[in-house]
Amino acid sequence: MPAIRATNSKNITVNNCTFRGFNTDIVIENCEGFVSINNSFSKDDPRNALNSFLKEIKDSDLDSDHKKELFKEAMDLLANTKSINNFKAKEKSLALKIGQYVGNKAVDFFVQLTSAVLAGYIVIKSK
């Protein structure tokens, strides 16, 4: 599975991201204007992104209840990926929230997680 798959799309830019655990870096089908800038790809286990994301939240300045709430919100989103269009809007909103309260490193791990979930490498089920 690829870290990035773009199909029937236009003007996509992916920059400053790190992707781990994928067999292929990028697969593009029928796309115009795809740009990849300063991205890092490696073959590590994608579960590491989950552990790293959790560590970033734990190490943040948020109080304990907010840490749990933010992690739960991220896992709930990842467990409910049925509508890709709805998912992308919610993913962007949550990524901004994570960046604001935890930091950009946590956002990178969150993006890796969403890629791994969408590619089928990680399955997250809600309670």
Secondary structure by P-SEA (a helix, b strand, c coil): cccccccccccccccccccccccccccccccccccccbbbbbbccaaaaaaaaaaaaaaccccaaaaaaaaaaaaaaaaccccaaaaaaaaaaaaaaaaacccaaaaaaaaaaaaaaaaccbbbbcc
